[in-house]
Amino acid sequence: MCLTGVDYFSTLGYQPAIAAAAAGVLSPIATLILVAVTLFGALPVYKRVASESPRGEGSIAMLEKLLPKWRGKIFVLVLLGFAATSFLITMTLSAADASAHLIENPFAPTWLHGQEVLITVLFIALLSAVFLRGFREAIGIAVAIVAVFLLLNLVVVVVSVAQIIAQDGIVSDWWTALNTQHGNPLLMVGLAVLIFPRLALGLSGFETGVVVMPQIDGKPGDTEEDPAGRIEGAHKLLTSAALIMSGFLIASSFVTTLLIPAEAFGEGGPANGRALAYLAHLYLGDAFGTVYDISTISILWFAGASAMTGLLNLVPRYLPRYGMAPAWAKAVRPLVLVITLIAILVTFLFKADVEAQGGAYATGVLALITSASVAVTLSARRRRQRGLTIGFGIATVVFVLTTAVNMIERPDGLRIAAFFILGIIVISIISRSRRAFELRATSIRMDETALSFVSSQDDGDILLIAHEPKRLSSSAYRHKHQHACAVSHIPNTARPLFIEVTVDDSSEFETELRVRGVVRHGYRILEVHSSNVPNTIAAVMLHIRDTTGLMPHVYFRWTEGDPVANLFKFLFTGEGEIAPVTREVLRAAEPDVTKRPWVHVG
């Protein structure tokens, strides 16, 4: 919970000030709407997500299953762009706000002023060092930081409430101002609803709450198919975090609105972006206020830990499997360094300006929550759960409208997200093209019949004829056999095997191959389902060589058509120019030409 909380709870460092600046005297009412959306919208949605993705896959994996093949892959890449926006901006924005709290402290040396970018980069580098050290260390630090931060916030809120009670008329003055400015209660609620999208940062943390699920032990009876204990633990995590945060959001918005003058929230004002820190210094002295600042700086700095955790979970789970990232992207330490460099670049681009990054942060957070609500609504509909479908559908409408309003009011957030999406798609296409000639089989298994086919001879070569699985007539096999014998001079006494590759989903990159032996019209055939043809044939040939010790030869007919068009067809459909690509895959996989299976084309 604390690993999630460093992201979720850290928004207390700036959320009350954002609410007061955006809503003025309406801040408590707008915050109540935020809390209602949290408890009755986001929380039920993500509890359902946790139930259906107990390995930390999150809502993206749910939508991937609902949208097959390339449509699903492209949609996942777009969502990963929003996720990257949310998580990376969490790192840079929180670190930038931590540097602002450091500089604004009355005891901070004057030479720190104007060094926001340098301090922010230092915070990001320190965060990276923690993850390079080890993940368990990150969890231990998160627990300590969150416990101290919540305790200090509780002290500030209690003392502030005591000040409100002690000052006669402060509540009545606020109520009078509220009625004077807005009058009608329905108008108040309506305006608060319109202001709500600006407070959406208070919803951050739910996606990472699901991402950290693999860290939950669960119960002794849990199985991989039914991890009921882990799911129950995730529900407790999400619920407890939401209730704690909701309580602090309501209390903090109330005390900051009543005790801090409106002009203090203006740009350059002492409460701008640090409302609770302002109250801590005002009512508890600079010594306590400094302790509070240190705690706030710590949690804002470490808020990037949950974001880093999210990226370290999402990137290896999708991009390498799609062939859209190098294989080393599965390793933690290289990926940490890449993420750190991108975060530092973003910091320089935005000059460590918290306000400039707020729109992008809200856009990323809302896009992920919206995708989660869509996923659970579709899931409930498929299972014919009418009540849940209606409930989740209402939540989806709320989040879609909130996201749309946020994008209209703060288009810079959408532009930044579009930059990340475009970057991920371009890098993905380049990576997939560069990795096109890799062996893509994660494993190869042959059934007993297939094994008997390849092990039926003790010496010589094993001959394979590539055949299209769409042409299954007796004449098709006979003509293909006769052509191979005539063009490639296969002896008439030879009994070659046919190999047929059926492409199921060409958008997949790595696949587990199951080779099945069948007899059709008197011909022996190796059948295999895969995401592509040439890489699969190459992998099967190498497997036959290693299994039998005999050299495989495969025979193709030249593919008609433009070679360039066939190459693009191969990249996107897994077919195309089969023969030369098979040979290239074999060349890349086996550098020793004397051990390399043969490819014949006629």
VEXBAFI-413514 format. One record per residue (C-alpha): residue number from 1; x, y, z. Coordinates in steps of 0.1 Angstrom, whole numbers. Example, Ala and Ser with C-alpha at 12.3 -4.5 7.8 and 13.67 -1.06 7.14 Angstrom:
BEGIN
  roro     c1     c2     c3
     1    123    -45     78
     2    137    -11     71
END
This chain:
BEGIN
  roro     c1     c2     c3
     1      0      0      0
     2     28     24      8
     3     45     17    -25
     4     13     28    -42
     5      9     55    -15
     6     41     74    -24
     7     23     83    -56
     8    -13     85    -43
     9     -7    102     -9
    10     21    125    -22
    11     -6    146    -40
    12    -14    160     -6
    13     17    180    -11
    14      0    201    -39
    15    -36    189    -43
    16    -52    212    -16
    17    -35    242    -31
    18    -46    233    -66
    19    -82    228    -53
    20    -82    262    -36
    21    -67    280    -65
    22    -92    264    -90
    23   -124    264    -69
    24   -119    292    -43
    25   -146    289    -16
    26   -161    260    -35
    27   -129    239    -29
    28   -145    216     -1
    29   -175    209    -23
    30   -154    202    -54
    31   -132    179    -32
    32   -163    160    -20
    33   -172    153    -56
    34   -136    141    -62
    35   -140    118    -32
    36   -174    105    -44
    37   -159     97    -78
    38   -130     80    -61
    39   -150     58    -38
    40   -180     50    -61
    41   -162     51    -94
    42   -125     45    -95
    43   -124     21    -65
    44   -150     -4    -78
    45   -135     -2   -113
    46   -100    -11   -101
    47   -112    -38    -76
    48   -128    -55   -107
    49    -95    -49   -126
    50    -76    -65    -97
    51    -99    -95    -98
    52    -94   -101   -135
    53    -56    -93   -137
    54    -41   -108   -105
    55     -6   -109   -119
    56     -4    -71   -122
    57    -13    -68   -159
    58    -38    -41   -152
    59    -66    -27   -174
    60    -43    -27   -205
    61    -41    -65   -205
    62    -79    -67   -202
    63    -84    -46   -232
    64    -57    -65   -251
    65    -78    -97   -247
    66   -110    -79   -259
    67    -93    -65   -290
    68    -75    -92   -310
    69    -46    -91   -334
    70    -31    -58   -348
    71    -61    -37   -336
    72    -54    -48   -300
    73    -16    -43   -304
    74    -20     -7   -317
    75    -46      1   -290
    76    -22    -13   -264
    77      6      9   -278
    78    -16     40   -275
    79    -25     31   -239
    80     12     25   -232
    81     18     60   -245
    82     -7     74   -220
    83      8     52   -192
    84     42     64   -201
    85     29    100   -199
    86     13     93   -165
    87     43     75   -149
    88     71     96   -164
    89     54    129   -156
    90     47    115   -121
    91     85    111   -117
    92     94    145   -131
    93     65    165   -117
    94     69    151    -82
    95    106    156    -82
    96    101    192    -94
    97     76    199    -67
    98    100    184    -41
    99    127    208    -53
   100    101    237    -50
   101     94    227    -13
   102    131    226     -6
   103    138    260    -21
   104    108    276     -4
   105    118    265     31
   106    129    295     52
   107    161    277     62
   108    171    269     27
   109    203    287     15
   110    197    315    -10
   111    220    300    -36
   112    195    272    -42
   113    170    297    -58
   114    170    293    -95
   115    185    258    -93
   116    152    239    -97
   117    163    219   -127
   118    195    208   -112
   119    179    198    -79
   120    151    179    -98
   121    177    160   -119
   122    195    151    -87
   123    163    137    -71
   124    156    116   -103
   125    192    103   -102
   126    188     93    -66
   127    156     75    -73
   128    173     56   -101
   129    201     46    -77
   130    176     31    -53
   131    161      9    -81
   132    196     -1    -93
   133    203    -12    -58
   134    172    -34    -55
   135    134    -35    -54
   136    130    -46    -18
   137    150    -16     -6
   138    125      6    -25
   139     96    -10     -7
   140    112     -5     27
   141    119     31     20
   142     83     36      8
   143     69     23     41
   144     89     46     62
   145     83     77     41
   146     45     72     39
   147     41     64     76
   148     59     96     87
   149     42    117     60
   150      7    107     70
   151     14    111    107
   152     27    147    101
   153     -3    155     79
   154    -26    143    106
   155     -9    166    131
   156    -13    196    107
   157    -49    188    100
   158    -58    183    137
   159    -41    216    147
   160    -57    234    119
   161    -92    221    129
   162    -84    233    164
   163    -76    268    151
   164   -109    268    132
   165   -128    259    164
   166   -109    286    183
   167   -116    314    158
   168   -152    325    162
   169   -171    331    130
   170   -146    316    106
   171   -170    289     94
   172   -200    312     92
   173   -179    337     72
   174   -170    310     47
   175   -206    299     45
   176   -217    335     39
   177   -191    340     12
   178   -202    307     -4
   179   -238    318     -5
   180   -230    353    -16
   181   -209    342    -45
   182   -231    313    -57
   183   -264    314    -38
   184   -282    284    -52
   185   -270    250    -38
   186   -276    234    -72
   187   -254    261    -88
   188   -227    253    -63
   189   -227    216    -72
   190   -229    224   -109
   191   -198    246   -107
   192   -180    221    -85
   193   -187    194   -112
   194   -172    217   -139
   195   -141    223   -117
   196   -137    186   -109
   197   -114    178   -140
   198    -88    202   -126
   199    -87    182    -94
   200    -82    149   -112
   201    -46    145   -100
   202    -62    133    -67
   203    -71    101    -86
   204    -36     91    -93
   205    -23     58    -78
   206    -50     33    -87
   207    -32     18   -117
   208      0     13    -97
   209    -22     -2    -70
   210    -29    -30    -95
   211      6    -31   -109
   212     21    -40    -74
   213     -2    -70    -70
   214     27    -95    -77
   215     42    -83    -44
   216     12    -95    -24
   217     18   -130    -10
   218    -18   -140     -8
   219    -29   -171     11
   220    -13   -206     13
   221    -41   -221     -8
   222    -36   -197    -37
   223    -28   -213    -71
   224    -17   -197   -103
   225    -51   -202   -118
   226    -70   -190    -87
   227    -50   -165    -65
   228    -80   -156    -44
   229    -58   -145    -14
   230    -38   -121    -36
   231    -70   -107    -51
   232    -85   -102    -16
   233    -52    -85     -5
   234    -53    -62    -35
   235    -89    -52    -27
   236    -78    -44      9
   237    -49    -24     -5
   238    -71     -3    -29
   239    -99      2     -3
   240    -76     13     25
   241    -56     36      3
   242    -88     52    -11
   243   -104     57     24
   244    -72     72     39
   245    -67     95     10
   246   -104    105      9
   247   -103    115     45
   248    -72    136     41
   249    -85    153      9
   250   -117    164     26
   251   -100    176     58
   252    -72    194     40
   253    -94    212     15
   254   -116    224     43
   255    -88    237     66
   256    -68    253     37
   257    -99    271     23
   258   -109    285     57
   259    -75    294     71
   260    -54    306     41
   261    -63    339     24
   262    -71    335    -13
   263    -42    358    -24
   264    -17    333     -8
   265    -26    307    -35
   266    -17    331    -64
   267     14    326    -85
   268     45    332    -63
   269     23    332    -32
   270     35    314      0
   271      8    288     -2
   272     10    282    -40
   273     15    245    -44
   274     22    239     -7
   275     -9    248     13
   276     -5    223     41
   277     32    232     44
   278     21    268     48
   279     -2    259     77
   280     25    237     93
   281     49    267     94
   282     21    291    104
   283      7    272    134
   284     34    249    145
   285     65    270    139
   286     94    268    114
   287    111    239    132
   288     80    216    128
   289     74    231     94
   290    109    222     83
   291    103    186     95
   292     71    186     75
   293     89    200     44
   294    115    173     47
   295     88    146     48
   296     69    162     19
   297    101    164     -1
   298    109    128      6
   299     75    115     -5
   300     73    137    -35
   301    108    125    -45
   302     99     89    -39
   303     65     92    -56
   304     85     83    -87
   305     91     49    -72
   306     56     37    -79
   307     58     52   -114
   308     91     35   -120
   309     75      2   -107
   310     47      7   -132
   311     70     12   -161
   312     92    -17   -151
   313     61    -39   -150
   314     45    -26   -182
   315     74    -23   -207
   316     88    -58   -203
   317     53    -73   -203
   318     43    -60   -237
   319     70    -44   -259
   320     96    -72   -261
   321     68    -98   -265
   322     55    -77   -294
   323     90    -75   -309
   324     87    -38   -304
   325    116    -34   -280
   326    151    -50   -278
   327    153    -82   -258
   328    174    -64   -232
   329    143    -43   -223
   330    132    -73   -202
   331    162    -67   -178
   332    155    -43   -149
   333    188    -23   -147
   334    192    -13   -183
   335    155     -3   -184
   336    159     18   -152
   337    188     37   -169
   338    167     43   -200
   339    137     56   -180
   340    160     78   -160
   341    175     94   -190
   342    141    101   -205
   343    129    116   -172
   344    159    139   -171
   345    153    150   -207
   346    116    158   -198
   347    128    178   -168
   348    151    200   -190
   349    123    204   -216
   350     98    216   -189
   351    125    235   -169
   352    112    216   -138
   353     79    236   -139
   354     52    219   -119
   355     23    238   -134
   356     35    231   -170
   357     35    194   -164
   358      1    192   -145
   359    -20    189   -177
   360      1    160   -190
   361     -1    143   -157
   362    -39    146   -155
   363    -43    135   -191
   364    -23    103   -185
   365    -40     95   -152
   366    -75    100   -166
   367    -68     81   -198
   368    -57     50   -178
   369    -87     52   -155
   370   -110     57   -185
   371    -95     26   -202
   372   -100      6   -170
   373   -136     16   -167
   374   -142      7   -204
   375   -125    -27   -198
   376   -146    -36   -167
   377   -178    -25   -184
   378   -172    -47   -214
   379   -162    -76   -191
   380   -194    -72   -171
   381   -214    -71   -203
   382   -198   -103   -216
   383   -207   -121   -184
   384   -243   -108   -186
   385   -240    -89   -153
   386   -266    -63   -160
   387   -264    -43   -128
   388   -226    -41   -129
   389   -227    -32   -166
   390   -250     -2   -158
   391   -229      8   -128
   392   -195      6   -146
   393   -211     22   -177
   394   -221     53   -156
   395   -185     54   -143
   396   -172     52   -178
   397   -193     81   -190
   398   -181    102   -160
   399   -144     94   -168
   400   -148     99   -205
   401   -164    133   -200
   402   -138    143   -174
   403   -110    132   -197
   404   -125    152   -226
   405   -130    183   -206
   406    -94    181   -193
   407    -80    177   -228
   408   -101    207   -240
   409    -91    229   -211
   410    -55    217   -211
   411    -45    207   -246
   412     -8    207   -237
   413    -14    174   -218
   414    -28    158   -249
   415      1    171   -270
   416     26    156   -246
   417      7    123   -245
   418      6    123   -283
   419     44    128   -284
   420     49     98   -261
   421     24     77   -282
   422     41     86   -314
   423     75     79   -299
   424     65     45   -287
   425     49     36   -321
   426     79     47   -341
   427    104     30   -319
   428     82     -1   -319
   429     81     -3   -357
   430    118      2   -360
   431    125    -24   -333
   432    102    -49   -349
   433    118    -44   -383
   434    153    -49   -368
   435    142    -80   -349
   436    123    -95   -379
   437    150   -121   -386
   438    153   -134   -351
   439    142   -169   -341
   440    109   -162   -325
   441    101   -195   -309
   442    101   -194   -271
   443    100   -233   -272
   444     94   -261   -296
   445     76   -294   -288
   446     69   -322   -313
   447     42   -348   -307
   448     50   -385   -310
   449     39   -387   -346
   450     61   -358   -356
   451     90   -372   -337
   452     86   -406   -355
   453     86   -388   -389
   454    119   -371   -382
   455    136   -400   -365
   456    126   -426   -390
   457    160   -426   -408
   458    194   -431   -392
   459    216   -413   -417
   460    215   -390   -447
   461    195   -357   -449
   462    160   -349   -438
   463    140   -334   -467
   464    112   -309   -461
   465     89   -294   -487
   466     72   -262   -477
   467     35   -263   -485
   468      6   -239   -481
   469    -19   -252   -456
   470    -48   -237   -476
   471    -43   -263   -504
   472    -51   -297   -489
   473    -62   -317   -519
   474    -44   -349   -530
   475    -34   -332   -563
   476    -19   -302   -545
   477      5   -324   -526
   478     13   -345   -557
   479     21   -315   -578
   480     42   -299   -551
   481     62   -332   -547
   482     67   -335   -585
   483     78   -299   -588
   484    104   -303   -560
   485    117   -335   -576
   486    120   -319   -611
   487    134   -285   -601
   488    156   -295   -571
   489    165   -330   -584
   490    152   -349   -553
   491    156   -386   -560
   492    123   -404   -568
   493    131   -429   -540
   494    132   -402   -514
   495    102   -397   -490
   496    103   -360   -481
   497     82   -345   -453
   498     58   -316   -459
   499     59   -287   -435
   500     28   -265   -432
   501     27   -233   -411
   502     -7   -218   -403
   503     -5   -181   -393
   504    -30   -175   -365
   505    -21   -140   -353
   506      7   -122   -372
   507      8    -94   -347
   508     24   -117   -321
   509     61   -118   -322
   510     73   -146   -299
   511     53   -179   -299
   512     54   -213   -284
   513     55   -239   -313
   514     37   -272   -312
   515     46   -294   -341
   516     20   -321   -349
   517     26   -350   -373
   518     -3   -360   -396
   519     -7   -383   -426
   520    -29   -369   -455
   521    -34   -386   -489
   522     -4   -408   -480
   523     20   -379   -474
   524     37   -373   -441
   525     31   -337   -429
   526     45   -315   -400
   527     18   -291   -390
   528     25   -260   -368
   529      6   -229   -359
   530     25   -197   -354
   531     26   -159   -360
   532     48   -161   -391
   533     60   -186   -417
   534     98   -182   -424
   535    110   -178   -388
   536     89   -208   -378
   537    103   -231   -405
   538    138   -220   -396
   539    132   -227   -359
   540    117   -262   -367
   541    147   -270   -389
   542    172   -262   -362
   543    152   -282   -337
   544    152   -312   -361
   545    189   -309   -366
   546    196   -307   -328
   547    171   -336   -321
   548    183   -360   -347
   549    218   -350   -356
   550    209   -350   -393
   551    209   -320   -416
   552    175   -307   -427
   553    169   -294   -463
   554    138   -274   -471
   555    125   -268   -506
   556    105   -237   -518
   557     91   -223   -549
   558     99   -187   -557
   559     72   -162   -545
   560     57   -142   -573
   561     54   -104   -569
   562     75    -74   -560
   563    102    -83   -534
   564     98    -50   -515
   565     61    -55   -513
   566     66    -91   -502
   567     90    -79   -474
   568     64    -55   -460
   569     38    -83   -463
   570     62   -105   -442
   571     66    -78   -415
   572     28    -73   -410
   573     13   -106   -420
   574     41   -131   -413
   575     41   -144   -449
   576     55   -128   -481
   577     90   -137   -494
   578     93   -169   -475
   579    124   -186   -490
   580    151   -158   -487
   581    137   -147   -453
   582    140   -183   -440
   583    176   -185   -452
   584    184   -151   -436
   585    169   -163   -402
   586    190   -194   -404
   587    221   -174   -413
   588    216   -151   -383
   589    209   -180   -359
   590    237   -203   -371
   591    269   -185   -381
   592    288   -218   -389
   593    278   -225   -425
   594    287   -262   -422
   595    261   -266   -394
   596    234   -245   -411
   597    203   -262   -426
   598    199   -259   -463
   599    174   -238   -482
   600    166   -247   -518
   601    145   -225   -541
   602    133   -233   -576
END
